[in-house]
Amino acid sequence: MAKAPGFAPVKSRLQPPLTADEARALATAFLLDRLDAVAALADAAAVLAFAPAEAAAVLRTLIPPGVRLLAQRGDDLGARLTHVFDDLLAQHAAVLVLDADSPTLPMTWVAEGVAMLAAEQADVVLGPSDDGGYWSIGLRTRCPALFADVPWSTERVLETTLARAQTLRLRVALLPRWFDVDTEADLRRLCDDVAVSGGPWRTAALVPALAARLAAGATR
């Protein structure tokens, strides 16, 4: 689930230290690296839920073979998530939604989430992120109440979702915690992570220049 770079503002909290063009290039690398990884998963169909709708033609020229496009609908993130699950659960037994902001996320965890849903081990699968949100949420049945009145873009997203799931008596399985790249501190962590452990190729190709920029404290 992602905004289409070039059609919507991306990575605004990284400007500065990045320019708008650099932020767009980074978001594009994140998205395409994530799609490659998802398309390679066994026993799962890859779908890009994107916004805005007018980006469809350009995205078709970029996405890997076999990835389906689905335009997001709704005025806020809760509504968009609700519609994504409604649309895809009408065709699939379970759906695991991922963000596009955690490029070094171990894909073995994603495969684990897919397997949990397939085995009906949980009603909700969540991958917590360090900022208080989640990098993934998976469901086997539609559940609009899970996304209603959530304080999106705050550190209370995960705790609100967990409390709501408890109220709804849903079984929850938690995947390991990881980090999104939204701030300069996150970007520094990404650069360190890639330097030590590597990363998907598009993102890794950008990291040396980004690391040099951060080290120099440049804000052009």
FIKE-102914 format. One record per residue (C-alpha): residue number from 1; residue in three letters; x, y, z. Coordinates in steps of 0.25 Angstrom, whole numbers, always signed. Layout:
<recs>
<k: NUM; r: ALA; X: X; Y: Y; Z: Z>
...
</recs>
This chain:
<recs>
<k: 1; r: MET; X: +0; Y: +0; Z: +0>
<k: 2; r: ALA; X: +7; Y: +13; Z: -5>
<k: 3; r: LYS; X: +6; Y: +27; Z: -10>
<k: 4; r: ALA; X: +11; Y: +27; Z: -25>
<k: 5; r: PRO; X: +24; Y: +36; Z: -25>
<k: 6; r: GLY; X: +23; Y: +47; Z: -34>
<k: 7; r: PHE; X: +8; Y: +48; Z: -33>
<k: 8; r: ALA; X: +7; Y: +51; Z: -18>
<k: 9; r: PRO; X: +16; Y: +57; Z: -8>
<k: 10; r: VAL; X: +25; Y: +47; Z: -2>
<k: 11; r: LYS; X: +35; Y: +47; Z: +10>
<k: 12; r: SER; X: +32; Y: +61; Z: +14>
<k: 13; r: ARG; X: +39; Y: +59; Z: +27>
<k: 14; r: LEU; X: +52; Y: +56; Z: +20>
<k: 15; r: GLN; X: +52; Y: +70; Z: +13>
<k: 16; r: PRO; X: +62; Y: +74; Z: +18>
<k: 17; r: PRO; X: +72; Y: +68; Z: +18>
<k: 18; r: LEU; X: +68; Y: +62; Z: +5>
<k: 19; r: THR; X: +63; Y: +71; Z: -7>
<k: 20; r: ALA; X: +49; Y: +67; Z: -13>
<k: 21; r: ASP; X: +55; Y: +60; Z: -24>
<k: 22; r: GLU; X: +64; Y: +52; Z: -15>
<k: 23; r: ALA; X: +52; Y: +48; Z: -6>
<k: 24; r: ARG; X: +44; Y: +44; Z: -19>
<k: 25; r: ALA; X: +56; Y: +35; Z: -23>
<k: 26; r: LEU; X: +57; Y: +29; Z: -10>
<k: 27; r: ALA; X: +42; Y: +26; Z: -9>
<k: 28; r: THR; X: +42; Y: +20; Z: -23>
<k: 29; r: ALA; X: +54; Y: +11; Z: -19>
<k: 30; r: PHE; X: +46; Y: +7; Z: -6>
<k: 31; r: LEU; X: +34; Y: +4; Z: -14>
<k: 32; r: LEU; X: +40; Y: -4; Z: -25>
<k: 33; r: ASP; X: +49; Y: -12; Z: -16>
<k: 34; r: ARG; X: +37; Y: -16; Z: -8>
<k: 35; r: LEU; X: +29; Y: -20; Z: -20>
<k: 36; r: ASP; X: +40; Y: -29; Z: -25>
<k: 37; r: ALA; X: +41; Y: -36; Z: -11>
<k: 38; r: VAL; X: +26; Y: -38; Z: -10>
<k: 39; r: ALA; X: +25; Y: -43; Z: -24>
<k: 40; r: ALA; X: +35; Y: -54; Z: -21>
<k: 41; r: LEU; X: +27; Y: -59; Z: -9>
<k: 42; r: ALA; X: +22; Y: -73; Z: -10>
<k: 43; r: ASP; X: +7; Y: -76; Z: -8>
<k: 44; r: ALA; X: +3; Y: -61; Z: -9>
<k: 45; r: ALA; X: -2; Y: -52; Z: -20>
<k: 46; r: ALA; X: +4; Y: -38; Z: -20>
<k: 47; r: VAL; X: -5; Y: -26; Z: -21>
<k: 48; r: LEU; X: +0; Y: -11; Z: -21>
<k: 49; r: ALA; X: -11; Y: -3; Z: -14>
<k: 50; r: PHE; X: -8; Y: +11; Z: -19>
<k: 51; r: ALA; X: -12; Y: +26; Z: -19>
<k: 52; r: PRO; X: -15; Y: +34; Z: -26>
<k: 53; r: ALA; X: -23; Y: +27; Z: -37>
<k: 54; r: GLU; X: -17; Y: +35; Z: -48>
<k: 55; r: ALA; X: -4; Y: +29; Z: -46>
<k: 56; r: ALA; X: -8; Y: +15; Z: -51>
<k: 57; r: ALA; X: -3; Y: +17; Z: -65>
<k: 58; r: VAL; X: +11; Y: +21; Z: -60>
<k: 59; r: LEU; X: +11; Y: +10; Z: -50>
<k: 60; r: ARG; X: +8; Y: -1; Z: -60>
<k: 61; r: THR; X: +21; Y: +2; Z: -67>
<k: 62; r: LEU; X: +29; Y: +1; Z: -54>
<k: 63; r: ILE; X: +24; Y: -11; Z: -46>
<k: 64; r: PRO; X: +29; Y: -25; Z: -47>
<k: 65; r: PRO; X: +21; Y: -35; Z: -56>
<k: 66; r: GLY; X: +10; Y: -42; Z: -48>
<k: 67; r: VAL; X: +7; Y: -30; Z: -39>
<k: 68; r: ARG; X: -7; Y: -25; Z: -40>
<k: 69; r: LEU; X: -11; Y: -11; Z: -38>
<k: 70; r: LEU; X: -23; Y: -7; Z: -28>
<k: 71; r: ALA; X: -26; Y: +8; Z: -27>
<k: 72; r: GLN; X: -28; Y: +12; Z: -12>
<k: 73; r: ARG; X: -42; Y: +18; Z: -9>
<k: 74; r: GLY; X: -46; Y: +27; Z: +4>
<k: 75; r: ASP; X: -43; Y: +40; Z: +10>
<k: 76; r: ASP; X: -33; Y: +35; Z: +21>
<k: 77; r: LEU; X: -24; Y: +24; Z: +24>
<k: 78; r: GLY; X: -35; Y: +16; Z: +32>
<k: 79; r: ALA; X: -45; Y: +17; Z: +20>
<k: 80; r: ARG; X: -34; Y: +13; Z: +10>
<k: 81; r: LEU; X: -30; Y: +1; Z: +18>
<k: 82; r: THR; X: -45; Y: -3; Z: +20>
<k: 83; r: HIS; X: -47; Y: -2; Z: +5>
<k: 84; r: VAL; X: -34; Y: -10; Z: +1>
<k: 85; r: PHE; X: -38; Y: -21; Z: +10>
<k: 86; r: ASP; X: -52; Y: -21; Z: +5>
<k: 87; r: ASP; X: -48; Y: -22; Z: -9>
<k: 88; r: LEU; X: -37; Y: -33; Z: -7>
<k: 89; r: LEU; X: -44; Y: -41; Z: +3>
<k: 90; r: ALA; X: -55; Y: -43; Z: -8>
<k: 91; r: GLN; X: -45; Y: -50; Z: -16>
<k: 92; r: HIS; X: -35; Y: -56; Z: -6>
<k: 93; r: ALA; X: -36; Y: -64; Z: +7>
<k: 94; r: ALA; X: -27; Y: -55; Z: +14>
<k: 95; r: VAL; X: -20; Y: -42; Z: +12>
<k: 96; r: LEU; X: -7; Y: -36; Z: +18>
<k: 97; r: VAL; X: -5; Y: -21; Z: +15>
<k: 98; r: LEU; X: +10; Y: -16; Z: +16>
<k: 99; r: ASP; X: +15; Y: -2; Z: +16>
<k: 100; r: ALA; X: +26; Y: +3; Z: +6>
<k: 101; r: ASP; X: +34; Y: +10; Z: +16>
<k: 102; r: SER; X: +43; Y: -1; Z: +22>
<k: 103; r: PRO; X: +52; Y: -6; Z: +11>
<k: 104; r: THR; X: +61; Y: -15; Z: +20>
<k: 105; r: LEU; X: +50; Y: -22; Z: +26>
<k: 106; r: PRO; X: +53; Y: -37; Z: +26>
<k: 107; r: MET; X: +43; Y: -43; Z: +17>
<k: 108; r: THR; X: +43; Y: -56; Z: +25>
<k: 109; r: TRP; X: +34; Y: -49; Z: +34>
<k: 110; r: VAL; X: +25; Y: -46; Z: +23>
<k: 111; r: ALA; X: +24; Y: -60; Z: +19>
<k: 112; r: GLU; X: +22; Y: -64; Z: +34>
<k: 113; r: GLY; X: +10; Y: -54; Z: +34>
<k: 114; r: VAL; X: +4; Y: -60; Z: +21>
<k: 115; r: ALA; X: +6; Y: -74; Z: +27>
<k: 116; r: MET; X: -1; Y: -70; Z: +40>
<k: 117; r: LEU; X: -13; Y: -65; Z: +32>
<k: 118; r: ALA; X: -14; Y: -77; Z: +23>
<k: 119; r: ALA; X: -13; Y: -87; Z: +35>
<k: 120; r: GLU; X: -24; Y: -79; Z: +42>
<k: 121; r: GLN; X: -15; Y: -77; Z: +54>
<k: 122; r: ALA; X: -20; Y: -63; Z: +57>
<k: 123; r: ASP; X: -31; Y: -53; Z: +52>
<k: 124; r: VAL; X: -22; Y: -41; Z: +52>
<k: 125; r: VAL; X: -7; Y: -41; Z: +49>
<k: 126; r: LEU; X: +1; Y: -29; Z: +52>
<k: 127; r: GLY; X: +15; Y: -25; Z: +50>
<k: 128; r: PRO; X: +18; Y: -13; Z: +60>
<k: 129; r: SER; X: +27; Y: -2; Z: +56>
<k: 130; r: ASP; X: +36; Y: +6; Z: +65>
<k: 131; r: ASP; X: +28; Y: +19; Z: +63>
<k: 132; r: GLY; X: +16; Y: +13; Z: +70>
<k: 133; r: GLY; X: +9; Y: +9; Z: +57>
<k: 134; r: TYR; X: +10; Y: -4; Z: +49>
<k: 135; r: TRP; X: +17; Y: -8; Z: +36>
<k: 136; r: SER; X: +7; Y: -19; Z: +33>
<k: 137; r: ILE; X: -7; Y: -23; Z: +37>
<k: 138; r: GLY; X: -14; Y: -36; Z: +32>
<k: 139; r: LEU; X: -28; Y: -41; Z: +33>
<k: 140; r: ARG; X: -36; Y: -53; Z: +28>
<k: 141; r: THR; X: -50; Y: -46; Z: +29>
<k: 142; r: ARG; X: -54; Y: -31; Z: +27>
<k: 143; r: CYS; X: -54; Y: -23; Z: +40>
<k: 144; r: PRO; X: -57; Y: -8; Z: +37>
<k: 145; r: ALA; X: -58; Y: -6; Z: +52>
<k: 146; r: LEU; X: -43; Y: -8; Z: +54>
<k: 147; r: PHE; X: -40; Y: +4; Z: +45>
<k: 148; r: ALA; X: -50; Y: +14; Z: +51>
<k: 149; r: ASP; X: -46; Y: +26; Z: +59>
<k: 150; r: VAL; X: -32; Y: +22; Z: +60>
<k: 151; r: PRO; X: -22; Y: +34; Z: +62>
<k: 152; r: TRP; X: -14; Y: +31; Z: +50>
<k: 153; r: SER; X: +0; Y: +37; Z: +49>
<k: 154; r: THR; X: +2; Y: +37; Z: +64>
<k: 155; r: GLU; X: +9; Y: +28; Z: +73>
<k: 156; r: ARG; X: -4; Y: +22; Z: +78>
<k: 157; r: VAL; X: -8; Y: +15; Z: +65>
<k: 158; r: LEU; X: -3; Y: +1; Z: +69>
<k: 159; r: GLU; X: -8; Y: +2; Z: +84>
<k: 160; r: THR; X: -22; Y: +7; Z: +79>
<k: 161; r: THR; X: -23; Y: -5; Z: +69>
<k: 162; r: LEU; X: -19; Y: -15; Z: +79>
<k: 163; r: ALA; X: -29; Y: -10; Z: +89>
<k: 164; r: ARG; X: -40; Y: -10; Z: +78>
<k: 165; r: ALA; X: -36; Y: -24; Z: +74>
<k: 166; r: GLN; X: -38; Y: -28; Z: +88>
<k: 167; r: THR; X: -52; Y: -21; Z: +89>
<k: 168; r: LEU; X: -56; Y: -29; Z: +76>
<k: 169; r: ARG; X: -51; Y: -42; Z: +82>
<k: 170; r: LEU; X: -41; Y: -44; Z: +71>
<k: 171; r: ARG; X: -29; Y: -53; Z: +72>
<k: 172; r: VAL; X: -16; Y: -45; Z: +70>
<k: 173; r: ALA; X: -2; Y: -50; Z: +65>
<k: 174; r: LEU; X: +9; Y: -41; Z: +66>
<k: 175; r: LEU; X: +21; Y: -41; Z: +56>
<k: 176; r: PRO; X: +35; Y: -35; Z: +60>
<k: 177; r: ARG; X: +36; Y: -20; Z: +62>
<k: 178; r: TRP; X: +43; Y: -12; Z: +51>
<k: 179; r: PHE; X: +45; Y: +2; Z: +47>
<k: 180; r: ASP; X: +39; Y: +11; Z: +36>
<k: 181; r: VAL; X: +48; Y: +22; Z: +29>
<k: 182; r: ASP; X: +41; Y: +35; Z: +31>
<k: 183; r: THR; X: +50; Y: +44; Z: +38>
<k: 184; r: GLU; X: +65; Y: +48; Z: +38>
<k: 185; r: ALA; X: +68; Y: +39; Z: +49>
<k: 186; r: ASP; X: +61; Y: +27; Z: +42>
<k: 187; r: LEU; X: +69; Y: +30; Z: +30>
<k: 188; r: ARG; X: +82; Y: +30; Z: +38>
<k: 189; r: ARG; X: +78; Y: +16; Z: +43>
<k: 190; r: LEU; X: +75; Y: +11; Z: +29>
<k: 191; r: CYS; X: +89; Y: +15; Z: +24>
<k: 192; r: ASP; X: +95; Y: +8; Z: +36>
<k: 193; r: ASP; X: +87; Y: -4; Z: +34>
<k: 194; r: VAL; X: +90; Y: -5; Z: +19>
<k: 195; r: ALA; X: +105; Y: -2; Z: +22>
<k: 196; r: VAL; X: +105; Y: -14; Z: +31>
<k: 197; r: SER; X: +95; Y: -24; Z: +25>
<k: 198; r: GLY; X: +93; Y: -20; Z: +11>
<k: 199; r: GLY; X: +79; Y: -17; Z: +6>
<k: 200; r: PRO; X: +70; Y: -18; Z: -7>
<k: 201; r: TRP; X: +78; Y: -13; Z: -19>
<k: 202; r: ARG; X: +71; Y: +0; Z: -22>
<k: 203; r: THR; X: +71; Y: +5; Z: -8>
<k: 204; r: ALA; X: +85; Y: +0; Z: -6>
<k: 205; r: ALA; X: +90; Y: +8; Z: -18>
<k: 206; r: LEU; X: +85; Y: +21; Z: -12>
<k: 207; r: VAL; X: +91; Y: +19; Z: +2>
<k: 208; r: PRO; X: +105; Y: +23; Z: +0>
<k: 209; r: ALA; X: +101; Y: +37; Z: -6>
<k: 210; r: LEU; X: +91; Y: +39; Z: +5>
<k: 211; r: ALA; X: +101; Y: +34; Z: +16>
<k: 212; r: ALA; X: +111; Y: +44; Z: +11>
<k: 213; r: ARG; X: +101; Y: +55; Z: +11>
<k: 214; r: LEU; X: +96; Y: +52; Z: +25>
<k: 215; r: ALA; X: +111; Y: +51; Z: +30>
<k: 216; r: ALA; X: +114; Y: +65; Z: +24>
<k: 217; r: GLY; X: +101; Y: +71; Z: +30>
<k: 218; r: ALA; X: +98; Y: +76; Z: +16>
<k: 219; r: THR; X: +84; Y: +82; Z: +14>
<k: 220; r: ARG; X: +84; Y: +87; Z: +0>
</recs>
